């Protein structure tokens, strides 16, 4: 497959006997798991395998998904620990100040003074706003809320972010 694929979730287990899998979601886009959506299952050295969502529901904080032509647990058992990905053709245009996770993860964070803080290694989505986990050298990770008073500039081309931390944020 020549198109670039983007991660939307990881299959962590099967669920029940009717072909459902338990997915740890890594996307904000609910439509990724709507019936009829085409995703690709990717694991290690295997070719991406196209799968079409048949059903979707949430249960205890996870997404439970079944695929067309996969009616039993035996059909999905081999998908455990694989990633569910979407093709670049299915990426949507975002509004200003909205970014895909892959555009933010790996960016270097700087203070307005020019001092390097660290690199974004993960994005948490606890509720009102995203929280960026910044890995610092020889210090514990720091959590940066993606809110206007803190994040001053995001340059996804140069993979840099400039912040003005509120008092106590870096302590």
C-alpha positions as CSV (number, residue, x, y, z in Angstrom):
1,X,0.0,0.0,0.0
2,X,1.5,3.3,-1.1
3,X,-0.8,5.7,0.8
4,X,0.3,6.9,4.2
5,X,-1.8,5.5,7.1
6,X,-2.6,7.2,10.4
7,X,-3.3,5.4,13.7
8,X,-6.8,5.7,15.1
9,X,-6.7,2.9,17.7
10,X,-5.2,-0.4,18.9
11,X,-7.1,-3.7,19.2
12,X,-6.3,-4.9,22.8
13,X,-8.6,-7.9,22.9
14,X,-11.6,-9.7,21.7
15,X,-15.0,-9.2,23.4
16,X,-17.6,-11.9,23.5
17,X,-18.1,-14.5,20.8
18,X,-19.8,-12.5,18.1
19,X,-16.7,-11.0,16.5
20,X,-16.3,-7.8,18.5
21,X,-12.9,-6.4,19.4
22,X,-12.0,-4.0,22.2
23,X,-10.2,-0.9,20.9
24,X,-8.1,1.6,22.7
25,X,-8.9,4.8,20.8
26,X,-6.2,7.3,19.8
27,X,-8.4,9.7,17.8
28,X,-10.8,12.5,18.6
29,X,-12.9,11.7,15.5
30,X,-15.9,9.6,16.5
31,X,-16.7,9.0,12.8
32,X,-13.7,6.8,12.5
33,X,-15.7,3.9,14.1
34,X,-19.1,4.5,12.4
35,X,-20.6,1.6,10.5
36,X,-19.3,1.6,6.9
37,X,-16.0,3.3,7.7
38,X,-13.0,1.7,6.0
39,X,-10.0,1.1,8.3
40,X,-6.8,-0.8,7.8
41,X,-5.5,-3.4,10.3
42,X,-1.7,-3.2,10.6
43,X,0.6,-5.4,12.5
44,X,4.4,-5.8,12.3
45,X,5.4,-7.0,8.8
46,X,2.0,-7.8,7.5
47,X,0.4,-6.0,4.6
48,X,-2.4,-3.6,5.8
49,X,-5.7,-5.5,5.7
50,X,-8.8,-3.5,4.8
51,X,-11.7,-3.8,7.3
52,X,-15.1,-2.2,7.2
53,X,-16.8,-1.3,10.5
54,X,-20.1,-3.3,10.9
55,X,-21.0,-2.1,14.5
56,X,-19.7,0.2,17.1
57,X,-20.5,0.9,20.7
58,X,-18.7,2.0,23.8
59,X,-18.3,0.0,27.0
60,X,-16.3,0.9,30.1
61,X,-14.3,3.6,28.4
62,X,-13.4,1.5,25.3
63,X,-14.7,1.2,21.8
64,X,-16.2,-2.2,20.9
65,X,-16.1,-2.7,17.2
66,X,-17.1,-5.5,14.8
67,X,-16.2,-5.8,11.1
68,X,-18.2,-6.9,8.1
69,X,-17.6,-10.6,7.2
70,X,-16.2,-11.3,10.7
71,X,-19.2,-12.7,12.6
72,X,-17.3,-14.8,15.2
73,X,-14.5,-14.5,17.7
74,X,-12.5,-16.9,15.6
75,X,-12.5,-14.4,12.7
76,X,-11.0,-11.6,14.9
77,X,-8.8,-13.5,17.3
78,X,-5.7,-12.8,15.1
79,X,-6.3,-9.0,15.2
80,X,-5.2,-8.6,18.8
81,X,-2.4,-6.1,19.4
82,X,-2.7,-4.7,15.8
83,X,-3.4,-1.1,15.0
84,X,-6.4,0.3,13.3
85,X,-5.4,2.9,10.8
86,X,-7.1,5.3,8.4
87,X,-5.7,6.3,5.0
88,X,-4.6,9.8,4.3
89,X,-7.5,10.2,1.8
90,X,-9.8,10.0,4.8
91,X,-8.1,12.8,6.6
92,X,-10.3,15.9,7.0
93,X,-9.3,19.5,6.7
94,X,-9.1,21.0,10.2
95,X,-9.9,24.5,11.4
96,X,-7.2,26.9,12.5
97,X,-5.7,25.9,15.8
98,X,-6.7,22.2,15.3
99,X,-4.1,19.6,14.7
100,X,-3.9,15.8,14.2
101,X,-2.1,14.0,17.0
102,X,0.7,12.9,14.7
103,X,1.4,16.6,13.9
104,X,2.0,17.4,17.6
105,X,3.7,14.3,18.9
106,X,7.4,14.7,18.4
107,X,7.3,18.6,18.4
108,X,10.0,20.3,20.5
109,X,8.5,22.7,23.1
110,X,10.2,26.0,23.9
111,X,9.5,28.7,26.4
112,X,9.0,32.2,25.1
113,X,12.5,33.0,26.3
114,X,13.9,30.5,23.8
115,X,14.8,27.8,26.4
116,X,14.0,24.3,25.3
117,X,11.6,22.5,27.6
118,X,11.4,19.1,25.9
119,X,9.5,17.0,23.3
120,X,5.9,16.0,23.2
121,X,5.6,12.3,23.6
122,X,1.9,11.8,24.1
123,X,-1.5,13.6,24.1
124,X,-4.1,13.0,26.7
125,X,-7.8,13.9,26.1
126,X,-9.3,14.2,29.6
127,X,-12.2,16.5,28.7
128,X,-12.4,20.2,28.1
129,X,-9.0,20.4,26.4
130,X,-6.2,18.2,25.3
131,X,-3.1,17.9,27.5
132,X,0.3,17.4,26.0
133,X,2.8,15.2,27.8
134,X,6.3,16.8,27.4
135,X,9.4,14.6,28.1
136,X,12.1,16.7,29.7
137,X,15.8,15.8,30.0
138,X,16.8,14.6,33.5
139,X,13.4,15.8,34.9
140,X,9.9,14.3,35.3
141,X,7.5,14.7,32.4
142,X,5.4,17.9,32.5
143,X,1.7,18.2,31.4
144,X,0.9,21.2,29.2
145,X,-2.8,22.1,28.7
146,X,-3.6,23.0,25.1
147,X,-5.2,26.4,26.0
148,X,-4.8,29.8,24.5
149,X,-3.1,31.5,27.6
150,X,-0.4,28.8,27.6
151,X,0.3,27.7,24.0
152,X,1.4,30.8,22.0
153,X,2.6,29.3,18.7
154,X,2.5,25.9,17.0
155,X,4.6,25.4,13.9
156,X,3.9,21.8,12.6
157,X,6.3,22.4,9.6
158,X,9.3,23.1,11.8
159,X,7.9,20.8,14.6
160,X,8.2,23.5,17.2
161,X,5.8,24.9,19.9
162,X,6.2,28.0,22.0
163,X,4.5,28.2,25.3
164,X,4.1,30.8,28.1
165,X,3.5,28.6,31.2
166,X,1.1,29.8,33.8
167,X,2.5,30.0,37.4
168,X,3.2,26.6,38.9
169,X,2.8,24.7,35.6
170,X,6.5,23.6,35.4
171,X,6.9,22.9,39.2
